[in-house]
């Protein structure tokens, strides 16, 4: 019988102010908006969900969970709500929590340059050392971006595992409930079971779903019937209390789930423990896949001309900002956060889906104009003025 591997991703971007090309205000981040959103999510999700996990860890010694955190999340937690850090550290102290590595800025760094990708990973290493005194052995790229080239590069950095979407087009007839390896066989590939994950993340409170309401008993029985080495239940942590509100019963579901799984003989894995399992085959893709939207590719960020123009402008500044270093480099890296490109996506604008949940813009076109204004301000104020 397969065990469960719970993995939760925690991220908050620095949201941008509305800026104009001749704006003299040096602040580009909307501090009040960031504080408002972070505080709300902390009270609805981070604090209550983590306290519940601490309770479950103490009640069930076999219970295990895994997390990854972005640097921008911790920056905001330090500034707006330090108690959030404390509760995660308390959960870590139970010994039943695992940590994954990722890019510090939840960015498209690999698409900019391998140098930038590696530098952001090194920054994230320092983050994990600072808050948890731990060195992760499994890597999760932004939105689980994966390809053979990415996996090989990450393997060469010394990581034993990498997260990927258990996407049918790559798996074909095979199951996501097994550990695989990449084609170069230098890293284990750990897959998300997107069907069972999305039952919680997206369908939990959907009244038109033929399985509504989703109870812990029903869900545990599905997991118990799953064949394989493990079931990868990978979710955005904000699912608990923010995307799925407390009133939907999501916290009651989470509280009951470990008991129901244990009663059916289902155990638990930390993500890092999966790297010790024997791979059953090769999982590889020449093109980059992700866990973003129904297309599972890069089109969430680079699917239209506006997104591509913005990204090419950002990339073109890499050499100059790294020559300057300091504040301008930090600003440039924040602009590389993937959320900035989500906001410019036109795929879902008419549908109002979850990707727009924290989006402060009224259209992808206004998001594009604002983003390009800020890039131009960065270039004019920090790069051109310094060289003149």
Secondary structure, 3 states (H helix, E strand, C coil): CCEEEEEEEECCCCCECCCCCCCCCCCCECHHHHHHHHHHHHHHHHHHHHHHHHHHHHHCCCCCEEEEECHHHHHHHHHHCCHHHHHHHHHHCCCCEEECECCCCCECHHHHCHHHHHHHHHHHHHHHHHHHCCCCCEECCHHHCECHHHHHHHHHCCCCEEEEECCHHHHCCCCCCCCEECCCCCCEEEEECHHHHHHHHCCCCCCCCCCCCCCHHHHHHHHHCCCCCEEEEEEEHHHEECCEEHHHCHHHHHHHHHHHHHHCCCCECCHHHHHHCCCCCECCCCCCECCCCCCCCCHHHHCCHHHHHHHHHHHHCHHHHHHHCHHHHHHHHHHCECHHHHCCCCCCCCCCCHHHCCCCCCCHHHHHHHHHHHHHHHHHHHHHHHHC
